[in-house]
Amino acid sequence: MMKTIRCILKVICLAMLLLSGDLSAAESSAKPNIVLIVADDLGYADVGVQGAKDIPTPNLDALANSGVRCTDGYVTGPVCSPSRAGILTGRYQERFGHDVLFWNSNANAGLSPKETTFVQHLRDAGYVTGMVGKWHLGKEEYLHPMSRGFMEFFGDPGHGSSYLPEKDTGVVGRTEKRTIYEFHRNREPVDIREYLTDAYGNEAANFISKHAKAPFFLYVAFNAPHVPLQATDKYLARVSGITDAGRRTYAAMVSALDDAVGRILDSLTENKIADNTIVVFLSDNGGDSRQSHDNASNYPLSFGKGSTYEGGIRVPFFLKWPEKYPVGVYRQPIISLDLAPTFLAAADVRVEPEWKLDGVDLTPFLSGENKEPPHDILFWRYWFTGEKESFAAAVRQGPWKLVRAGLSAQSNWKLYNLDDDIGEKNDLAKSNPERVARMVERWEEWNKSLRYPLWHFAGPQDKTPFVWPEDQLQKH
Ligand code: CA
């Protein structure tokens, strides 16, 4: 009799625990998985939830609508490689001279060997770490993803690629063609026959299934929708109503990206780990709005890729962690530098002061625990040509945005109030000289803490290979 009563009591207790949610809380003490998805040159307005009318993105919309959509999410650089260096180190990449892309004679450069990625710290803490996609942080063996914290790699160890193996099928901008098609599985060459975005989505979903029982970190760096413009009929058919050929192919590439994101999210659900997985989606820089590549839309922001105006550095930015973040829209400025401390804190890794991370753990802010803005001020520096002091730059402080285009003819600082003028049209510098002076002073102070750029855009005539300065080869 007593045994039966005890048994009944046990069942009642269990039911009460289930109802109160305590059991799921106990189960969730496991370290969360982390999936970081980066798109390449995706426009601010090229996702449905960000305002796109002509591109169907149901999966990205579902991600944003079931997580936190950050309206003022920034990256640290307006082009691929510097932005990725900032994301993976959690440090302003200008601190180690990684201001611009490497190209031509600088092609052997990459992420400074002296820097440590947060991925290495996650791996040291027992996470299984994997990467799928485009690296763009150095092609040399010692700069390869497998040398920078990743235990598994599938993708492009170089600087970007075509989407289809056939020769001369990709159009860069409106005219130039390009075929680069070289991939690795771990460190070995591998042949990819699928449409590249499909291959990356499938590979990412497989990684999740394979490691569903371990805490894992997966970095999926899609090449899409960066040029060359290449899409398959399956995706083109979805956007056949778009009359402009460039925009139509770009839209098809975004639709493929959306499908691939859907496969990743489905894999989390199928493996029953969606609730305890952090999923972050952002673009590495703004959409390409240059005249020759004019396919993306950053509306209502000004300019795009390569610019320190909002269109170059403010990007679609969604974070989802069902166990911690209430669904909503977050309007305080955040930056990709925040991802490293957010992930490390979630993984229960203590951030050491000597790592000198620049961002903050976003979890207290996104969970609603801390109502203050995460940042007092954010900075940008972008280097054009190597001409001394021809920096493009920007400062964001509250609603204020200070920006300098960097080209000598336009090198004056301009000031905008983004609350009233998100398109940065109405320069208020002349009527706010004191504010401009204070913000310039803060930027100059920050600039003094940076290294002079290690390389600049080298012309084709410059044949001298890049050599690391001695101090960048020693680990701190
Ligand atoms: Ca990019």
Residues whose N, C-alpha, C, O or C-beta is under 5 A from the ligand:
A	BS01	CA	D40 D41 V79 C80 D284 N285
